[in-house]
Amino acid sequence: MSWPFVFSTPNLSIREAMVTDILLGKNDNVEGVCTFFGMNFYAPAVILTTGTFMSGKIWVGRTSMPAGRAGESASHGLTENLQRLGFESDRLKTGTPARVDCRTVDFSVLEPQLGDEEVSWFSFDPDFHIEKEQMCCYLTRTTKSTHQLIKDNLHETPTYGGWVEAKGPRYCPSIEDKIVRFQDKESHQIFLEPEGRTVPELYVQGFSTGLPERLQLPLLRTLPGLENCSMLRPAYAVEYDYLPAHQCSRSLMTKKIDGLFFSGQINGTTGYEEAAAQV
């Protein structure tokens, strides 16, 4: 859903701020939220969809900064407020891969991955079915050089170096997790996915890592087709707070507070698709 669509929706008001407190009524039902700068907004229902931002911290090697995503501030204060209200919290770790410049990739040695001939839609409403020319993804694979570089430098990653103890995702592990967990595998598939129609960025799917930035370009260049690639943005690991989902009913309303809902990655979901399916 695009911002122009959101802003043009009738009877929908937009306000951006960092929420730090949940406001409760006399019967301990939700009454609204309070922001960092002390503004109260009242509502009969509140839905928290905090993604990776709640007390988020990103790591590249041993270097870290508070953030929910590179270049975007973390959310602070909400975890502590929810704990005071009696909620259990924990930490998760996930990551995102580097982005490379498509103009520096040799696609002639890569296997094209075409889209489905019959397009499936997320919405049943035909008004949202906009036909566009599909963009091609490409398949490459890790090599012995990839695996060796990672094995030689595991001590420089947040998890294996021991300075991040948050649990990692089960279904979208970092490339170092793949090398450690599946040592019998000589190679792993890596998908190159275009980030957009008008930008040169390629998303290196399946290649998230917490290695220091100085090692990331040499690592990328161990992949067939990327021997001379340029890295536009480094990969990083991100750790963040979440609220275990047993505190919600099947409707995703919390069991402790009527009208307060948790949805998406705040419930411990580590995949974007699974998180989106909750909303």
N, C-alpha and C positions, 0 to 999 in steps of 0.2 A: 504494500500500500504506500503510495507516494505522498509526500508532504502537501503538494497542491490539492490532492484529493481530500486529505484530512482537513485542510483549512477551508475547503469549499463545502464541507458537509454541514447541512442546516442543523441548528440547535446544539452544535458542538463547540465548546469553549476550550481554548488551548492556553495552558500556563506552564512555563518551564521553571523549575526550582528543585533544590535538593531537599527531599523529605527526610526529616530526622525523628519525628514522633508520630505515633498513632493516637488520635484523640478518642476517648471513650465517653459514652453517655452514663447516666445514672445507673442503668441496668447492665453496665459493662459491655454494651453493644458498641460497635464502631460508630463514631460520630464525624470523623474527618481526619485530616492530617495537619501537621505543623511543619513549616519549612525551617531551614537553617537560619534564615533571617527573621524568623518569628511570626510569619504570616500564617493564619489559620484558614483552611479551606474545608467546608463542611459538606458531607455527603452521606447518604444512607448505606452506601457500600464502598469499600476501598479494595482495589486489586493491586497487589504488589508483584511486579514483573521485573525484578532487579537484574536479571541476566548475570553477568560476571562482575558487576560493579560494586556490590555490597562489600565494603572494606577491601576492595580489589587491589592487587599488587602485581605488576608485571616484572618478569625476570628475563634478562639476557645474560647468560652466564651468572656471575656473582653480582652483577649490577641490577638494581631494582628501583622502581619508583611506584608511588601510589597511582593506580589507574585501573579502569575497568576494561579499557581497550587503548591501544597506543594513541596518544594525543587526546584522550578523553578522561576527565577526572573520575576518580572513584567516589562512591557514596559513603559518607561517614556518619555515624551516630545512630543509624536505624537498627543495626544489629544489637547494640546495647539497649535500645528502647524495647525491642522485642524480647530480649532476655529478661528485662525487668518485668515484662508482662507475663513471664512464665514459659516462654518458648525455648526449646532446645535448638542450638545452632551447631554447625560444624564447618569444616573447610574442605573445599575441593580444588583441584588443580587441573587445568586444561591448557591448550596452547593453540597457536596459529602458525602456519608456515610462512616462509619468506615469499615475497613477490619478486618476479624477475621480468626483465624487459623482453617482450616477445620478439623484438627486432634483433635480438642477439641469440636466438635459439635456432638450431638447425632442424627444422621440421621434416626434412627429407629422410631422416633416419628414424623417425617416430611413427608409431602406429595410430592412425586417425581413429577417433571414437565419435561416430556420428550420433546425432540425436534420434529419438524414436520417429518413425514415419508417421504414426498416429499420435498426435499430441494429447497428453492428458492434462486436465485442468484442476486446480485446487478448488475452484468455485463452480457450483452448479448453475450459477447465473450467467446466461450467455452474453449479457452486456459486458462482462469482464473477460470474455474470450477474445483477445486481440492477437491475430495471427502475425507473427514476425519471423523473418528468416532465422533459422537456427544457426548457432555458432558451433564450430567443431572443437572438441577437446582432443588431447593427444596423450598417448601412453608411453611412459618410459619405465625404467627399472633401476633399482639399486644395484651396485656392483661390489666386487670384492674390495675395491678401494674405498667405497662408501662405508662398508662394514668395518674395515680396519681403522679408518679415521675416527669413527665413533667409539670403537672399543678402546683406542688409545687415549681418548679424551673424556671418558665417562665421568671422571672425577671433576670435570669442569661444568657439569650440568646440575641444575638445582636439586633434582631428585637424588641422583647417584652421588653427588657431592655432599649431600646431607644437610643442606641449609634450608630446604623446603620439605616439610613432612606431610603436607596436605595430600589426600588421596587423589590419584589420577583417574581419568575416565576409563571405563571398561571397554568401550566400543570404538574409541578414536584415540589410540595410544600415540605417543610421540615416536619418532623414528628410532630413538635410542631404546625405548621400551620394546619395540618390535625386535631389535637386534638382540636384546638381552633375553626376552621371553621365548623367542623362536630361533634359537641358535642353530637348529638343523636346517633352516631355510637359507639358501644361497642368495636369494634375491626377493625383493618385495616390489609390487606394482606401485608406481607413482603417476598420478594424473595431472596434466597441465591444463588448467581451466581458465579461459579468458575472464577477466574481471568486468569487462564492459565492451560496448561496441565502439567507443570513441577514446579508449585509454589503452596504452600498450602493456598494462600489467597482466601477468599470468599468475594464477594462484597455484602453488605447487602442492596439490592435494595429497595427503598421506606422508608429508615430510615436515611436520611440525617438530620443533626442537628447542631446547633450552641452552644450547651451546653458545659460547661467547661469539659476538659478531665477527671477530677476526678469523674464526674458523668456518663461518657459514658459507662464504663464497667458495672457498676450496671444497667444501662438502658438496655444494650444488654442482660444481664442475666435475664431480665424479659420475654424474648421471649422463647417459648417452643423450646427445642432442644439446646438452647444456655445457659442453666443454669450454665455450667462450662466452657464457652468459654474463649479463650484468645484473646485479641484485639491486632492486629499487627500494625494498624495505626488508629488514631482517625479521626472522621468526622470533617468537618469544613465548615463554610460559606465563600463565596468569593463574593466580590463586585468589579465591574469593569465598565469602560466607554463603551458606545455604541453610535452609530449615528442613530437616528430614520430613518427608511427606506423610508420615504416620500421624502428624498433627493436623492433617486436613481430612475432611469427609470426602465422599466420592464426588461431591459437587465442587471440590477444591476450596470450600469455605472452611476456615479454621474451626476446630472443635472448641477452642477456648473463647473466641470472640465472634459473636454473630455479626455478619456483614463484612468481615475481613477475609479476603481470599488471597491465596498464594498461587501463582501460576508461572509456568516456564522453568527456567534453570534454578530459580530459588528453591524448587522442590527437589533438587539433586539430580535433575535431568541434565546430561552432559552433551546431548546432540541437539542441534538447532531444529531439526525436523520434529523430534520428539517433544522438544520444548514448545514449538509452535502449535503442535497438536493439542496441547492443554488449553490454549487461549480460546 
